[in-house]
Amino acid sequence: MASNRQQALPGGTLIDGFEIRRVLGTGGFGVTYLAFDTHLERPVAIKEYCPQGVAVRAPGDTTLAPEDPELAEVFSYGLTRFLDEARTLARFHHPSIVRVQRFLEANGTGYLIMDFEQGDTLWQTLRRQAPLEESVVTGLLVPMLEGLEMVHGESILHRDIKPANILLRQRGGPVLLDFGAARLAMERQAGNLTILLTPGYAPLEQYSATDQQGPWSDLYALGATAYHCMTGQPPMAATERIARMHSGEPDPVPQQLAQAGTAYSNLLCETVLWMLETVGSQRPQSAADLLRALRPSRASAPAAAPEAESPTVASDFEPTPALTQSLQSTLEAHAGRVARRVVAPAVARATRYQDLVDHLAGFVLDPERQEAFRAQATEVWQQLDTAGTDGTDARADAAPAPKLPDEVLAAAAAHLAHFVGPIAALLVEQAAATATSREQLHALLATELDDTHERREFLARVK
């Protein structure tokens, strides 16, 4: 079977006024060329739809055709998706997303005409210099997430984010190359095709043509790219990570990142680990989630009430482990596992409790639950006795938490047992050791339920 580089069009080939100069790169589903626009007299990049193992070009011929008549439907289906995505990408004008000028059909296949960007790929940069400084890693992540937020909003996934597909402009920021709608479309259309992915950067769900993929899949790949920038190597393949954990061994990814962690903030390390969760539902579900974590000013929470209307919340504070844990439990009851990744870094960098609450409330999407979180977060502050006139921690000599009434504990255990069985009694006993109110007890117990619907039903029952 000829490779895509062997099947590439030769230099000098004309396609609707574009002259092919040379091959810039090849992949499993296409060839990218440097070309020259003979009308506007400027260089462009052209991506040709050329699925390896499905299409073939005879020597000396420019026409591309299915390699086997039985693959004609698969080839046609992939081409349709390739052109559909081109139509959508052509509407985008974002500095972090490669700009599609136009698209066309010729030689039995399709072509994307794109801006030609000068610069090296992130892969080339990492081969020369790795690891990269935190400011550089963040300078890559934020614009990439802003671009992905836009394309994910149009239900487009990249499906192959990796250093080789991120170009670092000579002037300007990074740009994401080589989107692949045809990739998933053809894998699902023909189950006998080999799934093409890049181990280390591909999430577990991408190893199957039938598993559900979404924005969280691209975010895993972007997290793996950031991990490579921080450690000098890509993470272990998702399948190997799962196999090790199932055999009782620790996941090597957090350990390897921890070794490089002294050069990076806790916020960045926790964010990358969140992106690299092996289970899709435990990762950030959107680029907006990550942007809120990395850039607090982007939080979508409603504006806070004037400080004069919130006299119980101090203007500054000294965070304590108890406060961090209580806030995490409270947020997790409303927003799920995201709390485990975002609370500690947010507390560490906050200077005002109200600002901290506003930031964390942005992770609660339901308006009613968001208001409930705000109320409970204020209660957390009061119950931990950290709202003194000077805003200092007054818990050092505090008495043990008061024992909650037995009927409250019994009721909570009965409701929780509906979801987890007899172990509910033990979980209630453990939570009661630190809970200072019925609401906090319920919030702590809710974190024991991974399923969002079960968590909401439990909280509704105990309410």
GUTI-576607 format. One record per residue (C-alpha): residue in one letter; x, y, z. Coordinates in steps of 0.5 Angstrom, whole numbers, plus 2048, in hexadecimal, padded with zeros to 3 digits. Example, Ala and Ser with C-alpha at 12.3 -4.5 7.8 and 13.67 -1.06 7.14 Angstrom:
A8197F7810
S81B7FE80E
***
This chain:
M800800800
A8038077FE
S80480C803
N801813802
R807816801
Q8098117FB
Q8028137F8
A80381A7F9
L80281F7F3
P8088217F0
G80B8287F0
G80882C7EB
T8018297EB
L7FC82E7EA
I7F582E7ED
D7F08347EB
G7F68397EB
F7FA8367F1
E8018347EF
I80382E7F4
R80A82F7F6
R80C82A7FB
V809825801
L809828808
G80682280B
T80281C80B
G7FD81880F
G7F981280F
F7F381680C
G7F781C808
V7FD81F805
T7FE826806
Y80282A801
L806831800
A8028347FA
F80283B7F6
D7FC83F7F5
T7FD8417ED
H7F88467ED
L7F984A7F4
E8018487F3
R8028467FB
P80383F7FE
V7FE83B801
A7FD834804
I7F982F801
K7F6828804
E7F4823800
Y7EF81D802
C7F3817801
P7F1812806
Q7F780C806
G7F5805805
V7EE808802
A7F080C7FC
V7F680B7F7
R7F980F7F1
A7FC80C7EB
P80380E7E9
G8038147E5
D7FC8157E6
T7F981B7EA
T7F28187EC
L7F18147F2
A7EC80E7F3
P7EA8097F8
E7EF8037F8
D7E97FE7F8
P7E27FF7F5
E7E07FD7FC
L7E38037FF
A7DF8087FA
E7DA8097FF
V7DF80A805
F7E380F801
S7DD8137FE
Y7DA813806
G7E1816808
L7E281B803
T7DB81E804
R7DD81F80B
F7E3822809
L7E0827805
D7DA82880A
E7E082A810
A7E382E80B
R7DD83280A
T7DC833811
L7E4835812
A7E383A80D
R7DF83E811
F7E483E817
H7E8844818
H7EC84381E
P7F484481F
S7F583D822
I7F183981D
V7F4838816
R7F083C811
V7ED83980B
Q7EC83E805
R7E8839801
F7E78327FF
L7E682E7F8
E7E58287F5
A7EA8257EF
N7EE81F7ED
G7E881B7F0
T7E981D7F7
G7E98247FB
Y7EE8297FD
L7EE82E803
I7F2835801
M7F5838808
D7F983D80A
F80083B80A
E80383D810
Q80B83E811
G80E83B818
D81083481B
T80B82F81E
L80B82E825
W80E827824
Q81482A821
T81582F826
L81482982C
R81A825828
R81E82B829
Q81C82E830
A81882A835
P81582B83A
L812832839
E81183883E
E80A838841
S80983F83E
V80A83B837
V806836839
T80083A83B
G80183E835
L800838831
L7FA836835
V7F683C836
P7F583E82E
M7F483682C
L7EF836831
E7EC83C82E
G7EC83A827
L7E9833829
E7E383682D
M7E1839826
V7E2833822
H7DF82F827
G7D9833827
E7D8831820
S7D882A822
I7DF82981F
L7E4825822
H7EC825820
R7ED81E822
D7F581E821
I7F7824826
K7FF822827
P805827826
A80682581F
N7FF82881D
I80182F821
L80583481D
L808839821
R80883F81C
Q80E84481C
R80A84A81D
G804848822
G801842826
P80083B824
V7FB83981F
L7F883281F
L7F882E818
D7F5828815
F7EE827817
G7EC820816
A7E481F815
A7E581A810
R7E9816815
L7E4814819
A7DE814814
M7E280E810
E7E480A816
R7DD80A818
Q7DA809811
A7DF803810
G7E17FF816
N7E67FB813
L7EB801812
T7F0802816
I7EF80781B
L7F580C81B
L7F7810821
T7FD813824
P7FF80F82A
G800813830
Y7FC81982E
A7F581582C
P7F0814832
L7ED80D833
E7E780E830
Q7EA80F829
Y7ED808829
S7E6806827
A7E2808821
T7DB807825
D7DD80B82C
Q7DA81282D
Q7DF81782B
G7DE81F82D
P7E282582F
W7E5821835
S7E981D830
D7EC82382D
L7EE825834
Y7F181F836
A7F6820830
L7F7827831
G7F9825838
A7FE820836
T801825831
A802829838
Y80482383B
H80A822836
C80C82A836
M80C82983E
T81082283E
G814822838
Q81081C835
P80881A834
P804816839
M80480E839
A7FE80C834
A7F780C838
T7F7805836
E7FD80383A
R7FB808840
I7F5804841
A7F87FD840
R7FD7FF846
M7F880284A
H7F37FC849
S7F97F784B
G7FA7FB852
E800800850
P7FF807851
D7FE80C84B
P80580E848
V802815846
P80181984C
Q80881684F
Q80C818849
L80881F849
A80A820850
Q81181F84F
A81182584A
G80C82984F
T81182D853
A81283184C
Y80A83284B
S805835850
N800830853
L7FA83384F
L7FE831848
C7FF82A84B
E7F882984D
T7F582C847
V7F9827843
L7F8821847
W7F0823846
M7F182383F
L7F581C83F
E7EF818843
T7EE812840
V7E7812840
G7E481783C
S7DE819841
Q7E381B846
R7E7820841
P7E5827840
Q7DF82683B
S7E082D837
A7E6832836
A7E283783A
D7E3833840
L7EB83383F
L7EB83A83E
R7E783C844
A7EC838848
L7F283B845
R7EF842844
P7EB84484A
S7E884A846
R7E5846841
A7E0843847
S7D9843844
A7D684484B
P7D184A84C
A7D485084F
A7D5850857
A7D185485B
P7D585B85E
E7D9859864
A7D485E868
E7CF859867
S7D3853869
P7D6855870
T7D784E872
V7DC84C86D
A7E384F86F
S7E6854869
D7ED84F86A
F7EE84986D
E7F384486F
P7F283D86C
T7F2837870
P7F282F86E
A7EB82F871
L7E883486D
T7EB831867
Q7E882A868
S7E182D86A
L7E1831864
Q7E382C860
S7DE827863
T7D882D862
L7DA82E85B
E7DB827859
A7D382685B
H7D182B856
A7D782A850
G7D9823851
R7E1821850
V7E382784E
A7E382A855
R7E9825856
R7ED829851
V7EB830852
V7EA832859
A7F183185C
P7F5835857
A7EF83A857
V7F083B85F
A7F783B85E
R7F784185A
A7F184585D
T7F184B861
R7EA84D862
Y7E5847864
Q7DF84A860
D7E484A85A
L7E584385B
V7DE84185C
D7DC845855
H7E2841852
L7E083A854
A7D883C853
G7DA83C84B
F7DB83584B
V7D483484D
L7D0834847
D7C983484A
P7C783B84C
E7C3838852
R7C8833854
Q7CD839853
E7C983D858
A7C983785D
F7D083785D
R7D183E85E
A7CD83E864
Q7D1837867
A7D783A866
T7D684086A
E7D383B86F
V7DA83886F
W7DE83E870
Q7D9840876
Q7D9839879
L7E1838879
D7E183F87D
T7E6842878
A7E1849877
G7E584C87D
T7E585487C
D7ED85387A
G7EB84D875
T7F0849879
D7F084187A
A7EC840881
R7EC839881
A7F3837884
D7F083688B
A7E9835889
A7E582F88C
P7E3829888
A7DD829884
P7D7828887
K7D3821886
L7CD821882
P7C781F884
D7C6817883
E7C081887F
V7C381C87A
L7C9817879
A7C4811879
A7C0815874
A7C6816870
A7C880F870
A7C180C86E
H7C1811868
L7C880F866
A7C7808867
H7C2808861
F7C880A85C
V7CE806860
G7CB801864
P7CD7FF86B
I7D480386B
A7D080986C
A7D0809873
L7D8809873
L7D880F86E
V7D3813873
E7D8811879
Q7DE814875
A7DA81A873
A7D781C879
A7DE81C87C
T7E0822879
A7D9825877
T7D682B87B
S7CF82B878
R7CA827875
E7CB82B86E
Q7D382986E
L7D2822870
H7CD82186A
A7D2825866
L7D8820868
L7D481A867
A7D281C860
T7D981C85E
E7D981485F
L7D4814859
D7D8814852
D7D181584E
T7CF81C84D
H7C781A84D
E7C8815853
R7CC81B857
R7C6820855
E7C181B857
F7C481985E
L7C4821860
A7BD82285E
R7BB81C862
V7BF81E868
K7BC825867
***
